[in-house]
């Protein structure tokens, strides 16, 4: 039973976390390349935000949004 847990430990430490060890070593050399996934997520977030603002502007220009104070029946 003890060997099973040591096997799980070996799998995670030596195999599955190996990319994180590589990124940790890379950060000492070049911070920018070590955080490339963060930069990709930031770029995707900015693109999604710009798209969403463009879509909201389209609905605003068409006058489709109900801007009355009591737009919901429960108000």
Buried (B, 14 or more C-beta within 10 A) or exposed (E): EEEEEEEEEEEEEEEEEEEEEEBEEBEEEEEEEBBEEEEEEEEEEEEEEEEEEEEEEEEEEEEEEEEEEEEEEEE
